[in-house]
């Protein structure tokens, strides 16, 4: 199985192509939907990588797809500008999950 990247910028796509990951750049919701549907039709794609910015801008579309399909796996990754998460996001998840403050 291979990975496929849907990015909001050319720099991230270029870097991933150097690592052997094909992909496409999408900026609008319709472009993103078309790119995801195209990648899902390819049975060799097991993981679709999405930049975090696309995840933040179009959460309703991604949630709709995640609820309807189990394969391929949709994974949000940070782009070249870094992550949009807080520095202590892992600690926050653990605190929320177990109900204790670490």
N, C-alpha and C positions, 0 to 999 in steps of 0.2 A: 504494500500500500504506500501511496505517496502523499505528500502534503501539497496544498495549493494555497497561495496567499492572495487575499483581497485587501488592498492597502488604500489609504487615502492620500498617499504621496509616493512620488517616483523614487525617492532615496531609499525608502524601506524595501520597495520592490527590487531595486537594483542590488542591494545588499543580500537579499534572500536568493536572488538569481545566482549570485556568486557562490552560494551554498548549495545550489542545485534545486531550488524550489521555484517552480513556475508560478505565475500569478497575473494579476490585472490591477489597474488603478480604477477606483470608483469614488465618485464624489456625491452623487445624488441617490435618493432612495430607490428609484427605478433601476439605476445602474447596478446598485448593490443587489437588489432582488434578482436581476437577470444574471449577474455573476455567480451568485450562490446557486441558483437553479441549474446553470450550466455546469458548475463544479459537481453538483449532486448527481447529475446524469452520468458523469464519468465514474464508472465502477472501480477504477484504479485509485481514486482519491479517497483516502481514509480520514484525513484531517484537513479541515479548512481553517486556515489562520486568518484572523481579522485584526486590524489595528484597533487599539482601544478607542480611538477617536470615533471610528464607525460605530462601535458598540455604544458609546455615549450618545451619539447623535440619532441612532435608529434602534433603540432598545425594543420597541414594540415589534418591529419586523423580525429581529433576531429571536425574541421570545416566542413569537408565532412559529418560526421554523423549528426552534429547539423542542417545542412541545409536540410538533407534528412528526418529527423524524428523530431517529436515534443514530443513524449513520448518514453521512460522515459526521464526525465530531467537530463542533464549532468551538474554536479556542481564540480568545482575545489575547493579543500580545502587545507590549509597548512598542512604539516606533522609535525613530532616532532621537526624538525629543525627550525620551524617557517616559516613565509611567505617570499616569494621572492620579495614582493612588497616594494616600498618605504614607508617611514613612513607617508608621506602626500598624499597617493594615493587617498583617498576619496576627499580631497580638490582639487586635480588635476582633478578628474572626474567632480566635480561641476564647476570648472573654465572653463573647456572645454565645458561643456554642456550649460552654460549660457553666456559664453563669457566675464565674469567679473572676475577680480582678487580679491580674498577675503583676 
